[in-house]
């Protein structure tokens, strides 16, 4: 008998319900929660349906329109209502569209199911036989649900709008026909069948695959939706109708199994995809790790940028790559690309030139946690080639935080799936490596220059030693010739030779002081004498470059006690930095260098003012690894070395810009009587 056949269906749905509870707890999502509520409502209906059919001893009636009455009136209300709720929740599980009401977002299923639940309660218990104006209550509830269904189906979803509207329109026409014939019972079941048919379409359009999960889910939904349209009545059924009724009972079990299989298939696909993505990321990371990025200078580093971009285009998900770095002038420039033609690279470089220095920063929209969405539209001009080429948006992997040193710009992804943090993490690691390698290349270049300078210093020391004896001979024999020759051309020539030889001897003596071993003991010295020595060494440069040099020393400056050689190095670096900045200034202004010395507290303060371009980051110029604008680089590494020397000595150095042009360097040398504690 059919009533006995319902027992395994109820038991199976109840057992599968635990699987849906586990799924909803482990994977918290709207879909899994609605599946749980839908299968739970289905189990509730199956229990009440079984209880109703077993309430009296007579042949089984048709599930929707039988002649038997339940043992309690409320049971006839709970069963159909639970069935309606189950179909609506299952429909909403694959179409979780919502609308905003104030600050909250509400699923469309909530206003859709509310009038249907009230309709079921009235038609199955409270008002089963309406007459007169009472029929308008049912009409109002039905058309409210149909109106929400129309709005729901108009939302962008996986099903074409025309198809979803067709299902809603067909159900509305059928309900209108039954209302016209005074039947309030069948519209409720038409709504249930419409929900199930729409759910079957959602399964087909969402998963788009031939799998056991799709087969069982669609078959269970369609079999569950068929009986209300057949209109079978009576208390007896033949063998075919009994088989069909049993299939209808088992359709809910089939649907539950199909939904669990869909969840299992999704998990299997996710694991396969994760494994494939892990292998791809491992290969990509290995390719990036095998690259030798450090160069001997910034120029050599930028020369390998095209190879780096080609490697990224070959290994990552993106076909188009551009490497952007901040130049010494402070502007951003494309130094390498792959997959971009020359016109696009030129147009991109022109737009980057118009961007402010702070455009690449944390204010850009985040993308997949480790990247940013860079839109160049705000910096385009009318007729810009980049707009014509339709390449204005890039995925940007920034190199650094705050004021970034550059970025890897990516476009044209190979796959249509959304980008994840795992896809971009290798590029983020590569960007940090590039940033570190660029800083190392810059430092290595400076160290090479410093080593060359040290070699030049050693060469100068050897030259001083080798030239000292010949000059002694020249001066000795020149003096003898001067005393023995009478007045005339020969004596005048000898005096000229002696004058130049003495001048060379003076220069060699000053070079000897500069190249003296740094282990010199602490002694007393005057800052004015050191300034005079350093100025003497640079006087030829001042005359050649037409630089107006002047110095002002306060009277009564105390003597300093310390390593005279180290302080002379500081002054040499100051003069070299000022000379380099003044020489590199392209603005047609007077070239001036002014040095002032004064007593400031317990320190002797030196202030050097010189004309030249303003520094982009004067406070960072004392950092050893700073790479700034052209004006910053023109000062060389002298100021950073001076800062290290003064820090050991107990002094300090500051750099700031003057208005409207020029730079002020302030050095404080402490007045002390004992060596500083290092």
VEXLO-998378 format. One line per field, with one value per residue (C-alpha): residue number from 1; x, y, z. Coordinates in pm, 1 decimal. Layout:
<lotors>
n = (NUM;...)
east = (X;...)
north = (Y;...)
up = (Z;...)
</lotors>
This chain:
<lotors>
n = (1;2;3;4;5;6;7;8;9;10;11;12;13;14;15;16;17;18;19;20;21;22;23;24;25;26;27;28;29;30;31;32;33;34;35;36;37;38;39;40;41;42;43;44;45;46;47;48;49;50;51;52;53;54;55;56;57;58;59;60;61;62;63;64;65;66;67;68;69;70;71;72;73;74;75;76;77;78;79;80;81;82;83;84;85;86;87;88;89;90;91;92;93;94;95;96;97;98;99;100;101;102;103;104;105;106;107;108;109;110;111;112;113;114;115;116;117;118;119;120;121;122;123;124;125;126;127;128;129;130;131;132;133;134;135;136;137;138;139;140;141;142;143;144;145;146;147;148;149;150;151;152;153;154;155;156;157;158;159;160;161;162;163;164;165;166;167;168;169;170;171;172;173;174;175;176;177;178;179;180;181;182;183;184;185;186;187;188;189;190;191;192;193;194;195;196;197;198;199;200;201;202;203;204;205;206;207;208;209;210;211;212;213;214;215;216;217;218;219;220;221;222;223;224;225;226;227;228;229;230;231;232;233;234;235;236;237;238;239;240;241;242;243;244;245;246;247;248;249;250;251;252;253;254;255;256;257;258;259;260;261;262;263;264;265;266;267;268;269;270;271;272;273;274;275;276;277;278;279;280;281;282;283;284;285;286;287;288;289;290;291;292;293;294;295;296;297;298;299;300;301;302;303;304;305;306;307;308;309;310;311;312;313;314;315;316;317;318;319;320;321;322;323;324;325;326;327;328;329;330;331;332;333;334;335;336;337;338;339;340;341;342;343;344;345;346;347;348;349;350;351;352;353;354;355;356;357;358;359;360;361;362;363;364;365;366;367;368;369;370;371;372;373;374;375;376;377;378;379;380;381;382;383;384;385;386;387;388;389;390;391;392;393;394;395;396;397;398;399;400;401;402;403;404;405;406;407;408;409;410;411;412;413;414;415;416;417;418;419;420;421;422;423;424;425;426;427;428;429;430;431;432;433;434;435;436;437;438;439;440;441;442;443;444;445;446;447;448;449;450;451;452;453;454;455;456;457;458;459;460;461;462;463;464;465;466;467;468;469;470;471;472;473;474;475;476;477;478;479;480;481;482;483;484;485;486;487;488;489;490;491;492;493;494;495;496;497;498;499;500;501;502;503;504;505;506;507;508;509;510;511;512;513;514;515;516;517;518;519;520;521;522;523;524;525;526;527;528;529;530;531;532;533;534;535;536;537;538;539;540;541;542;543;544;545;546;547;548;549;550;551;552;553;554;555;556;557;558;559;560;561;562;563;564;565;566;567;568;569;570;571;572;573;574;575;576;577;578;579;580;581;582;583;584;585;586;587;588;589;590;591;592;593;594;595;596;597;598;599;600;601;602;603;604;605;606;607;608;609;610;611;612;613;614;615;616;617;618;619;620;621;622;623;624;625;626;627;628;629;630;631;632;633;634;635;636;637;638;639;640;641;642;643;644;645;646;647;648;649;650;651;652;653;654;655;656;657;658;659;660;661;662;663;664;665;666;667;668;669;670;671;672;673;674;675;676;677;678)
east = (0.0;103.4;79.4;335.3;554.0;590.6;776.7;1116.2;1081.1;1028.5;1321.2;1555.7;1474.6;1524.0;1862.2;1973.1;1862.4;2158.2;2389.4;2239.1;2285.3;2652.4;2692.3;2536.6;2755.8;3081.6;3025.0;2827.6;2651.6;2304.5;2267.2;2341.6;2116.3;1823.5;1883.7;1865.3;1542.6;1390.7;1471.1;1365.0;1025.9;998.7;1055.9;790.8;542.9;629.8;564.5;225.7;128.3;206.3;15.8;-292.8;-306.1;-275.0;-545.9;-830.5;-852.9;-954.5;-784.8;-519.3;-638.6;-450.8;-194.4;-340.8;-710.2;-810.6;-1141.7;-992.2;-970.3;-686.2;-742.8;-675.3;-773.6;-441.8;-261.7;-429.0;-285.5;72.6;133.9;57.0;208.0;533.5;533.7;491.7;770.1;998.9;951.5;1011.4;1328.3;1466.8;1396.1;1570.9;1877.0;2002.8;1860.3;1964.6;1874.5;1787.2;1680.7;1775.1;1527.3;1692.8;2023.6;1922.2;1918.2;1617.0;1588.8;1308.7;1184.0;1066.8;798.1;722.1;649.8;459.1;129.2;152.7;181.1;-124.3;-305.3;-227.4;-347.9;-677.1;-750.5;-661.0;-825.2;-955.4;-1154.2;-1175.0;-1502.0;-1503.2;-1809.2;-1889.9;-1624.1;-1407.1;-1276.2;-1097.8;-874.5;-738.3;-705.8;-509.5;-272.0;-222.4;-151.7;84.0;293.6;274.6;386.6;690.5;762.1;758.9;1002.7;1217.6;1236.2;1340.2;1663.7;1987.2;2033.5;2170.7;1835.9;1746.7;1491.5;1252.9;1243.1;1182.8;915.0;750.2;724.1;578.8;334.9;213.7;156.4;-31.0;-261.4;-338.2;-418.7;-646.7;-836.2;-897.4;-1004.3;-1245.3;-1402.0;-1422.9;-1145.2;-906.0;-739.1;-544.5;-364.9;-162.3;-37.1;29.9;256.2;437.4;488.2;606.8;867.7;992.5;1008.7;1199.2;1434.0;1497.8;1586.5;1820.1;2000.8;2050.5;2168.2;2383.8;2584.2;2579.6;2722.4;2615.1;2663.9;2472.6;2396.1;2231.6;2042.1;1896.2;1815.1;1636.9;1453.0;1335.7;1212.6;1022.9;854.7;762.7;610.1;398.4;102.4;-78.3;-132.7;-284.6;-602.0;-653.9;-941.9;-1110.5;-1040.1;-916.0;-617.3;-497.7;-146.1;-3.8;-133.3;-6.7;340.9;324.2;219.9;506.2;747.9;608.2;679.8;1035.2;1102.0;1186.0;1446.9;1590.3;1609.2;1786.6;2038.6;2087.7;2155.8;2410.4;2577.6;2592.5;2764.8;3005.3;3077.0;3143.6;3386.6;3562.3;3587.1;3719.7;3984.5;4089.5;4104.0;4299.0;4547.8;4590.3;4626.7;4880.0;5092.1;5068.1;5165.4;5456.1;5583.9;5538.6;5720.2;6003.1;6040.2;6053.3;6296.4;6540.4;6585.3;6898.1;6767.4;7058.6;7261.5;7572.9;7379.1;7029.2;7091.0;7177.2;6876.9;6639.0;6800.5;6670.8;6312.7;6195.2;6310.5;6130.2;5805.2;5829.2;5873.7;5565.0;5355.9;5464.9;5412.8;5122.0;4754.3;4808.7;4908.1;4998.9;5258.7;5430.6;5697.4;5674.7;5950.1;5995.8;6284.6;6532.4;6316.9;6026.4;5807.3;5682.1;5804.5;5756.7;6095.8;5981.6;5675.2;5547.4;5234.9;5194.7;5273.5;5483.0;5180.6;5025.0;5354.0;5405.7;5049.9;5083.6;5412.2;5252.1;4964.6;5203.5;5397.8;5080.3;4997.9;5086.0;5355.7;5099.3;4865.8;5005.4;4921.6;4691.2;4390.6;4351.2;4068.8;4187.4;4176.0;4216.6;4388.9;4738.0;4671.3;4500.5;4263.3;4430.9;4202.2;4390.1;4074.1;4108.8;4443.2;4338.5;4308.9;4079.3;4211.7;4442.5;4580.1;4531.7;4155.1;4147.2;4334.9;4083.1;4349.9;4281.6;4242.2;4520.5;4572.3;4857.5;5104.0;5264.2;5629.8;5627.9;5379.5;5291.6;5510.4;5577.2;5892.3;5698.8;5441.8;5379.8;5080.8;4883.1;4600.9;4419.5;4386.7;4382.8;4096.2;3752.3;3737.3;3770.4;4118.6;4213.9;4493.1;4665.1;4683.0;4852.2;5066.6;5366.0;5357.8;5348.4;5656.4;5826.4;5741.6;5907.7;6210.8;6230.2;6209.2;6485.2;6698.6;6664.2;6775.3;7064.6;7162.4;7156.1;7365.6;7604.6;7652.4;7731.6;7968.2;8146.4;8176.7;8302.1;8553.7;8672.4;8703.0;8905.0;9127.0;9174.1;9266.6;9527.7;9661.4;9681.5;9874.1;10123.5;10155.5;10219.3;10491.5;10648.7;10630.1;10767.1;11132.3;11140.8;10987.6;11254.4;11525.1;11359.9;11326.9;11686.9;11856.2;11617.2;11722.4;12089.9;12026.7;11835.0;12129.0;12396.8;12225.0;12245.4;11942.4;11791.8;11567.7;11725.0;11682.8;11319.4;11243.7;11405.1;11193.2;10875.8;10974.0;11033.8;10696.7;10501.4;10703.5;10629.1;10259.3;10265.2;10447.5;10168.9;9902.9;10087.6;10111.6;9734.2;9673.1;9901.2;9681.6;9365.8;9504.7;9657.6;9566.2;9234.7;9388.0;9521.1;9497.7;9257.3;9408.8;9297.9;9225.3;9045.6;8749.9;8860.3;9186.8;9006.6;8763.3;9054.0;9227.5;8915.6;8830.2;9182.5;9143.2;8812.7;8913.8;8996.6;8650.5;8484.1;8672.7;8603.7;8228.8;8197.6;8068.1;8060.3;8202.7;8205.9;8243.6;8165.0;8328.0;8232.1;8521.1;8616.7;8518.8;8659.9;8905.4;8766.7;8911.2;8878.4;8990.2;9087.9;9099.6;8738.8;8604.3;8800.9;8626.6;8289.0;8383.4;8511.3;8180.0;7984.1;8181.5;8157.4;7780.3;7726.0;7948.5;7763.0;7418.8;7517.0;7672.8;7362.6;7119.6;6972.5;6790.1;6968.1;7035.4;7348.5;7572.8;7651.2;7791.4;7793.5;7951.8;7890.6;8044.5;7904.4;7883.8;7553.7;7524.5;7796.7;7851.1;8016.0;7751.3;7833.3;7563.8;7621.2;7375.0;7400.0;7184.5;7035.8;6722.3;6499.1;6528.2;6224.7;6292.2;6563.9;6492.6;6566.3;6884.3;7086.2;6971.7;7228.2;6976.9;6779.5;6703.0;6539.5;6520.7;6805.0;6880.9;6903.9;7142.9;7359.1;7452.7;7609.3;7656.2;7863.0;7586.3;7495.8;7865.4;7893.0;7592.6;7763.6;8086.8;7906.5;7690.8;8007.1;8156.7;7840.9;7734.3;7442.6;7355.6;7024.7;6916.9;6623.2;6506.8;6516.0;6255.3;6220.3;6537.4;6843.7;6941.4;7061.6;7289.6;7343.6;7626.0;7671.3;8017.1;8028.5;8295.3;8456.0;8782.6;8771.9;8704.8;8338.3;8214.1;8138.7)
north = (0.0;357.1;452.3;182.9;299.9;646.5;512.2;460.4;800.7;973.0;781.3;855.4;1227.7;1241.0;1068.8;1298.0;1598.1;1537.3;1564.1;1904.4;2018.6;1917.1;2091.3;2415.4;2414.0;2339.0;2567.9;2871.0;3014.7;3131.9;2840.3;2574.0;2740.5;2755.5;2395.2;2296.3;2491.4;2354.7;1987.1;2037.2;2171.8;1880.0;1632.5;1810.6;1779.4;1411.0;1336.3;1510.1;1358.6;1011.7;1080.9;1207.3;906.4;670.0;845.1;617.7;272.3;328.4;331.2;596.3;926.9;1143.9;1354.0;1692.6;1634.9;1321.3;1258.6;1161.8;1416.3;1419.4;1333.3;1696.7;2006.1;2182.3;1895.4;1980.3;2331.8;2246.0;1992.0;2201.1;2510.6;2324.3;2204.8;2562.2;2687.9;2405.6;2483.3;2857.1;2802.4;2560.3;2815.2;3091.0;2873.0;2908.7;3257.5;3442.7;3784.2;4056.6;4419.9;4695.1;4818.0;5095.9;4958.2;4594.3;4364.3;4132.4;3823.9;3830.1;3501.2;3674.8;3902.2;3627.4;3354.5;3566.5;3599.3;3234.0;3109.3;3313.8;3183.4;2823.1;2875.6;3027.3;2779.8;2464.5;2545.3;2888.1;2981.7;2678.2;2783.5;3160.9;3332.5;3684.9;3945.1;3681.7;3569.8;3908.1;3812.3;3521.6;3735.9;3999.7;3740.8;3560.3;3872.2;4003.1;3688.4;3703.8;4069.8;3984.9;3690.2;3923.9;4163.7;3871.6;3725.1;4063.7;4059.9;3962.1;3590.8;3281.2;3214.3;3439.9;3695.6;3602.4;3239.8;3322.8;3574.9;3309.6;3068.3;3337.6;3453.4;3096.7;3034.9;3367.5;3282.7;2937.5;3089.6;3346.8;3071.5;2877.7;3192.7;3267.7;2925.1;2976.1;2734.5;2862.8;2527.6;2468.4;2808.7;2716.4;2393.3;2572.6;2805.3;2506.1;2348.3;2680.2;2708.6;2356.2;2402.6;2728.6;2551.0;2278.3;2547.5;2711.3;2380.9;2335.0;2692.5;2715.6;2395.2;2337.8;1988.3;1627.8;1477.4;1251.7;1549.7;1749.2;1441.6;1344.5;1704.1;1790.9;1456.4;1488.5;1845.1;1762.4;1452.1;1649.5;1924.4;1700.4;1575.0;1907.9;1943.8;1599.6;1672.5;1311.2;1266.9;979.1;730.3;449.9;438.8;182.7;35.0;310.8;587.5;408.5;385.0;751.2;842.4;637.0;811.9;1143.6;1041.3;931.3;1243.9;1434.4;1172.6;1199.3;1577.3;1555.8;1306.9;1527.1;1838.2;1653.5;1521.5;1876.7;1993.6;1698.2;1767.6;2132.9;2030.6;1786.7;2053.6;2302.3;2051.6;1976.4;2346.2;2414.6;2142.0;2273.3;2628.2;2514.2;2348.9;2659.0;2887.3;2660.0;2665.2;3041.8;3098.6;2870.5;3065.3;3395.8;3259.2;3137.0;3487.4;3684.5;4037.1;4223.0;4445.6;4658.2;4982.9;5120.4;5143.7;4773.5;4689.9;4867.7;4698.9;4360.7;4486.0;4364.0;4011.3;4028.8;4140.9;3862.7;3611.2;3745.1;3728.9;3368.1;3242.6;3445.1;3469.1;3797.0;3842.3;4211.6;4335.4;4669.2;4747.5;5102.8;5256.9;5594.1;5777.9;6018.4;6312.3;6170.4;6081.6;5735.0;5578.4;5250.5;5076.2;4743.3;4570.9;4248.7;4199.1;4575.9;4743.7;5056.4;5283.8;5154.1;5179.5;5536.4;5636.8;5471.5;5650.4;5985.3;5929.8;5823.8;6145.3;6344.4;6148.5;6303.9;6138.4;6014.8;5853.7;5507.5;5452.1;5287.2;5495.9;5277.9;5019.4;4686.9;4383.4;4030.3;4165.5;4193.4;4402.4;4727.3;4833.2;5119.0;5331.4;5584.4;5760.2;6059.8;6153.5;6115.1;6418.1;6459.4;6256.7;6052.8;5748.4;5526.4;5586.7;5516.6;5190.6;5097.2;5015.2;5237.6;4984.3;4774.1;4541.4;4705.2;4521.0;4805.1;4806.5;4946.7;5127.8;5496.6;5656.7;5350.0;5296.6;5151.8;4893.0;4591.9;4674.2;4373.2;4339.9;4084.8;3782.3;3443.3;3290.0;3436.3;3320.9;3596.6;3678.6;3548.5;3630.6;3302.6;3410.7;3738.4;3632.1;3521.7;3859.7;4034.5;3838.8;3922.8;4292.1;4293.1;4117.3;4375.8;4656.2;4502.4;4422.9;4779.3;4917.9;4671.5;4775.7;5138.8;5065.0;4846.1;5124.2;5370.3;5125.3;5075.2;5452.0;5475.5;5199.3;5384.3;5695.4;5501.4;5368.4;5718.5;5829.8;5554.4;5651.9;6014.8;5905.5;5715.5;6009.9;6247.1;6019.3;5982.2;6355.1;6477.1;6393.9;6535.5;6860.1;6878.9;6844.6;7105.6;7352.7;7293.5;7332.0;7610.8;7808.6;7759.3;7875.2;8178.2;8282.3;8221.9;8375.7;8748.3;8961.2;8870.7;8629.3;8315.6;8443.7;8543.0;8196.2;8030.2;8238.0;8135.9;7769.5;7808.2;7983.5;7704.2;7435.7;7591.4;7609.5;7241.4;7165.8;7342.2;7141.9;6816.8;6904.4;6958.9;6629.1;6464.4;6594.1;6467.2;6120.1;6077.8;5765.0;5797.6;5669.9;6019.8;6118.6;6385.1;6733.0;7092.0;7272.4;7578.4;7542.7;7850.0;7683.4;7375.4;7589.8;7777.4;7451.4;7300.3;7625.9;7639.7;7292.5;7388.0;7738.8;7622.0;7462.0;7783.7;7987.3;7739.1;7722.2;8097.8;8024.1;8312.8;8175.7;8365.6;8278.0;8459.3;8351.6;8501.5;8630.7;8446.5;8098.5;7841.7;7578.2;7230.5;6916.4;6607.3;6413.1;6689.0;6450.6;6334.9;6689.9;6780.6;6488.5;6632.9;6971.3;6806.9;6623.2;6944.9;7134.4;6848.5;6817.3;7190.7;7204.9;6913.0;7063.1;7406.1;7254.6;7040.8;7331.6;7407.9;7718.8;8034.9;8188.2;8319.0;8043.8;8115.0;7927.1;8095.9;7941.3;8088.5;7975.8;8082.2;7972.5;7802.5;7685.0;7431.2;7372.4;7547.2;7575.5;7580.0;7690.5;7636.2;7801.4;7732.9;7797.5;7504.4;7298.8;7218.1;6870.1;6639.0;6479.9;6672.1;6483.6;6151.5;6273.1;6164.7;5803.3;5577.2;5399.7;5703.5;5735.7;6067.4;6328.5;6442.8;6727.2;6477.7;6253.5;6550.7;6593.4;6245.7;6028.2;6293.2;6415.6;6064.0;5992.0;6323.5;6230.3;5904.8;6083.6;6351.9;6091.1;5915.3;6247.6;6354.6;6620.8;6651.8;6763.4;6883.1;6969.9;7185.3;7377.4;7756.2;7975.0;8003.5;7814.7;7685.5;7453.3;7509.3;7253.6;7302.6;7124.2;7131.9;7028.9;6998.6;7186.1;6930.5;6863.7;6482.5;6230.9;6129.6;5794.9;5576.6)
up = (0.0;-61.1;306.3;392.8;103.8;261.0;564.9;392.1;220.3;555.3;706.1;416.4;411.3;788.3;757.3;474.8;680.6;914.4;613.6;527.9;889.0;872.3;535.4;662.7;974.0;791.6;491.9;600.2;296.9;200.5;-38.5;221.2;480.1;237.8;135.0;500.7;554.2;232.1;306.5;668.5;555.1;311.9;594.2;801.5;514.7;462.6;830.2;830.6;495.5;626.0;948.3;756.0;524.7;820.9;1029.4;916.6;770.9;412.7;73.5;12.0;-138.8;-390.3;-207.2;-302.8;-335.2;-145.5;31.3;369.4;650.5;907.7;1268.2;1371.6;1163.9;1216.4;1042.4;712.7;746.0;844.0;566.0;254.4;415.2;484.3;121.6;-6.3;222.9;109.4;-261.7;-205.4;-0.7;-257.6;-532.4;-336.7;-267.1;-625.7;-673.6;-354.6;-495.4;-251.0;-230.5;10.5;269.4;466.2;590.5;554.4;255.8;234.1;16.1;-240.6;-99.7;220.1;65.8;-187.8;66.5;321.1;122.7;9.3;368.8;466.9;155.1;256.7;613.3;497.5;216.6;413.4;746.0;842.2;529.6;297.1;127.7;68.5;-69.0;-168.4;-83.8;87.0;-251.4;-277.8;13.6;-187.9;-499.0;-309.2;-159.0;-490.1;-693.5;-422.5;-455.3;-837.1;-832.7;-618.5;-849.8;-1153.0;-983.5;-871.5;-1222.1;-1367.1;-1166.5;-1336.0;-1278.1;-1448.9;-1619.9;-1914.8;-1806.2;-2087.6;-1969.6;-1604.1;-1701.4;-1920.6;-1626.2;-1399.4;-1667.8;-1737.3;-1365.0;-1334.7;-1628.8;-1483.7;-1142.2;-1305.1;-1486.5;-1164.3;-979.5;-1259.4;-1201.9;-826.4;-734.7;-463.4;-401.1;-723.7;-745.3;-435.6;-595.6;-921.8;-725.4;-572.3;-914.3;-1060.1;-785.1;-850.6;-1228.8;-1184.7;-943.9;-1204.7;-1461.9;-1210.2;-1153.4;-1529.0;-1591.5;-1277.1;-1302.3;-1681.0;-1666.5;-1709.3;-1365.5;-1123.7;-899.6;-1178.4;-1302.3;-964.6;-866.0;-1192.1;-1207.9;-847.7;-902.2;-1222.4;-1077.0;-766.0;-983.6;-1212.2;-996.1;-939.5;-1314.5;-1360.6;-1162.1;-1053.8;-812.0;-642.1;-372.1;-592.2;-825.9;-1075.2;-1077.3;-1299.7;-1077.5;-767.5;-928.5;-1017.9;-662.7;-521.8;-760.0;-636.3;-277.0;-362.3;-570.8;-252.8;-162.4;-513.8;-479.8;-142.9;-283.6;-591.7;-382.4;-168.3;-483.3;-620.7;-303.4;-324.7;-693.3;-616.6;-344.2;-578.2;-848.5;-592.9;-476.4;-833.9;-913.3;-593.6;-680.4;-1033.5;-901.7;-642.2;-911.1;-1127.9;-840.6;-745.6;-1102.7;-1122.5;-793.3;-903.5;-1228.2;-1042.7;-782.3;-1049.6;-1189.6;-1103.5;-1044.6;-883.7;-1118.0;-1078.3;-1127.7;-1180.1;-1554.2;-1574.9;-1357.4;-1596.8;-1897.1;-1779.5;-1725.0;-2069.2;-1983.3;-1647.9;-1814.1;-2073.5;-1791.5;-1609.8;-1929.3;-1983.3;-1625.9;-1481.6;-1577.3;-1762.6;-2125.2;-2100.3;-1853.2;-1795.4;-1535.5;-1403.3;-1188.4;-1024.0;-1183.8;-1023.7;-1132.0;-929.1;-1229.0;-1313.3;-1633.6;-1821.0;-1826.4;-1973.6;-2117.6;-2272.7;-2485.4;-2538.9;-2870.0;-2892.7;-2932.4;-2609.3;-2420.8;-2542.3;-2451.6;-2108.3;-2045.4;-2137.7;-1892.8;-1615.7;-1673.0;-1596.2;-1282.2;-945.8;-740.2;-485.3;-742.2;-673.3;-309.1;-61.8;-170.3;-481.5;-463.2;-328.7;-556.1;-417.9;-103.1;-255.1;-567.3;-663.7;-937.2;-1124.7;-1341.5;-1555.4;-1677.1;-1436.8;-1599.1;-1962.4;-2188.3;-2491.0;-2780.2;-2561.1;-2741.6;-2436.6;-2444.9;-2817.4;-2761.8;-2485.1;-2230.6;-1930.0;-1646.6;-1500.3;-1209.5;-1018.3;-793.1;-598.5;-500.3;-147.5;76.2;88.8;-175.9;-387.1;-593.9;-885.6;-986.9;-1207.1;-1430.0;-1555.1;-1807.8;-2027.9;-1794.6;-1962.5;-1758.6;-1696.9;-1334.5;-1073.0;-951.9;-611.1;-370.7;-463.9;-829.1;-742.0;-446.1;-663.1;-836.0;-498.3;-389.9;-720.0;-675.3;-333.0;-479.3;-755.6;-502.9;-290.9;-595.5;-722.2;-385.8;-383.8;-736.4;-632.2;-322.3;-519.9;-773.9;-498.1;-333.9;-665.0;-700.4;-343.0;-409.9;-716.9;-503.8;-248.0;-523.4;-653.5;-301.3;-274.8;-616.0;-503.6;-194.6;-407.6;-645.4;-354.1;-226.3;-570.4;-652.9;-322.0;-395.0;-750.8;-624.1;-351.8;-617.3;-839.9;-554.1;-438.3;-772.8;-869.7;-561.3;-652.4;-1007.3;-883.9;-663.8;-931.3;-1233.2;-1297.4;-1367.4;-1699.4;-1885.4;-1733.4;-1376.4;-1445.4;-1590.7;-1289.0;-1050.4;-1242.2;-1213.7;-839.3;-791.6;-961.3;-785.7;-446.1;-537.8;-633.5;-306.2;-113.8;-298.2;-229.8;140.3;155.6;-24.6;228.0;508.5;335.5;271.3;614.0;807.9;995.7;1316.5;1385.4;1751.4;1879.2;1873.7;1895.8;1568.8;1437.9;1207.5;1010.3;910.1;786.3;584.7;429.4;331.5;173.7;-4.7;-145.1;-293.6;-461.7;-574.7;-927.1;-956.2;-838.6;-1098.9;-1377.3;-1305.7;-1229.4;-881.1;-637.0;-310.5;18.0;382.4;706.0;1033.0;1366.2;1574.6;1889.5;1774.2;2018.2;1912.2;1854.2;2004.2;1790.3;1487.7;1248.8;954.8;1006.6;1031.6;718.2;542.5;644.5;498.8;180.0;139.8;201.4;-61.0;-312.6;-262.7;-299.6;-607.9;-770.1;-699.7;-834.3;-1148.7;-1223.5;-1187.7;-1531.0;-1414.5;-1529.6;-1187.7;-1019.8;-885.0;-521.6;-223.1;117.0;428.7;773.8;1104.3;1442.3;1803.7;1881.4;2241.8;2307.2;1934.9;1644.5;1376.8;1006.0;762.7;391.9;153.3;-217.3;-520.9;-709.1;-764.6;-468.7;-320.6;-337.4;1.9;188.4;510.0;337.1;169.8;472.8;428.9;271.8;43.3;-65.5;-440.9;-517.8;-789.1;-1011.3;-772.2;-485.4;-675.2;-776.2;-411.6;-417.8;-111.4;65.6;293.8;409.9;481.9;665.0;876.4;977.5;1071.1;1274.0;1445.9;1566.7;1670.4;1859.9;1611.6;1370.1;1019.6;869.8;516.0;408.1;102.8;72.4;-93.8;-385.4;-479.9;-303.3;-20.7;335.3;504.7;877.6;1064.0;1440.3;1571.7;1952.0;2148.7;2376.0;2559.6;2555.3;2277.7;2235.1;2359.0;2060.2)
</lotors>
